[in-house]
Amino acid sequence: MRVDQISAGMSAEHSKTVTDADVVLFAGITGDFNPVHVDAEAAARSMFGGRIAHGILSAGLISAVIAMKLPGPGTIYLSQSLRFTKPVRIGDTVTARVEVAEVLAAKKRVRLLTVCRNQNGETVLDGEAMVMVPDG
């Protein structure tokens, strides 16, 4: 999508149910084996009372929306702020949503509001992204 095709208020979403395999594979890819993610016994003793997914795994779903839907293929991620507000548990369905907040046409940049919610509609992550839109 070209920058002249994008306007404030446009939005797109992507949903995924987080599985045990997702968490284990993410730990292997990143090297983040924090016990709250991979050790059921240790996680049960934590403030979360059980295993949770890596926060950045949910943030990755935002990347999928940006890369595949809005603005779409060829988009370059420039920055992302994140605030994690609730844990994501294995079995939760996370919906990542991006909404265009501002179009900076001269620079081919778009500022996006970003949020992830669980299956109960609870916000688990929010923030903002800045992206560069390709030339079409």
N, C-alpha and C positions, 0 to 999 in steps of 0.2 A: 504494500500500500504506500503510495506517495504522500508526502507531507500535506499537499493540497487536498487530499481526500480525507484528512483527519480533522475532527472538530471536537471541541470541549463537550463532554458528556457521553461520548462514545464509550462503550465498555465491551468486555469479553471475559469469559470464564473457562476454567478447566477444572474438572473434579477427578479425584483418585482416592480409592480406599487404601490406606496404609497397611501393609502386611508385615509379618515378621521377616520375610525374605527381604523386603525393601530396607528395613532397619539394619539387618545383618550385612547386606550387600553395601549399603551406604557406609557402614563402619569400616568394612574392608577397603572400600575405595578411598576413603578419607583418612583412615588410620585413627578415627575417633572411637575408641572402645570404652568410653565412659560407662561405668557399671549401670547407670540409670537407663542406658540404652540396650545393653547386651546381657546383663546378669540379673535374672529374675529375683534371686534371693537378696542381692544387694539393693536392687531397685525397690523391693517390697519394704525395706527398712528406711528408704529415703522419704523426703517430704512429699513425693508423688505417690507413694504407696504401691508402686508397680512400674514396669518398664514404660518408657515414653520414647517417641521418635525424636531424632535430631531436629532441632528447630530449623536448621538450614535445609533439611529435606523438604519441609513445607515451602520455604522460600524458593526452592527449585521449581515448584509448581508455578510460581509467578513467572519465572524465566520461560517456562513452556508456553504460557499465555502470550507473552511478549514476542517470542520467537515464531510462534505458529499461527497466532490469531490477530493480535493488535499490538503494534502495527504489523507484525508478521515477518515472514522470511526476509533475511538480510538486515534486520534491525540490529543495531549495535548497542549493547548495554553500557552506559557510561557511569551510572551510580545508582545505589539503592540504600535507603535507610530502612531499618527494621526495628520493630518493637514486638517482642514475644509476650503475649498476654495470658495464654493458657497452654497447658501441655497438650500435645497430640499423642493419643494412645494407639497402640496397634489395634486395628479394626475400625478406627475412625475414618470417616470419609471427609476429606478436606477439599473445599472448593476455593480455588484461587481466582481472584477477580482483579482486573485492572480497569481503571476509568481515566479517560483523558481529562486532565485538569487544565492544561495549557499547551498551546501549540506555538512554538517559536519558529515560524516558517523560514525566516531569513537564515537561520543556523541549521535548519532541518532537524530540530530537536523537539521532543515532546516530553512534557512532565506528566507522569502518571501517578494516580493514587493507587496503592496496592493493598489488598487485604486478603487474608485467608480465614475461612470460617469452617467449623466442623458441621457435622450432620444435624446438630441442634441449633444451628444458626449463631453459635457463639464465636466471637472473633478470637482467633488463636495467634494472629500476627497482623500487624499493619505497618504501613510505611509509605514511602514515595520512591519513585524511580525516575531517572532521566535517561532517555534513549535518543539515539540518532537514527533517523529514518533514511533508508537508501534512496537513490535516485530513480526508482521505478523500475 
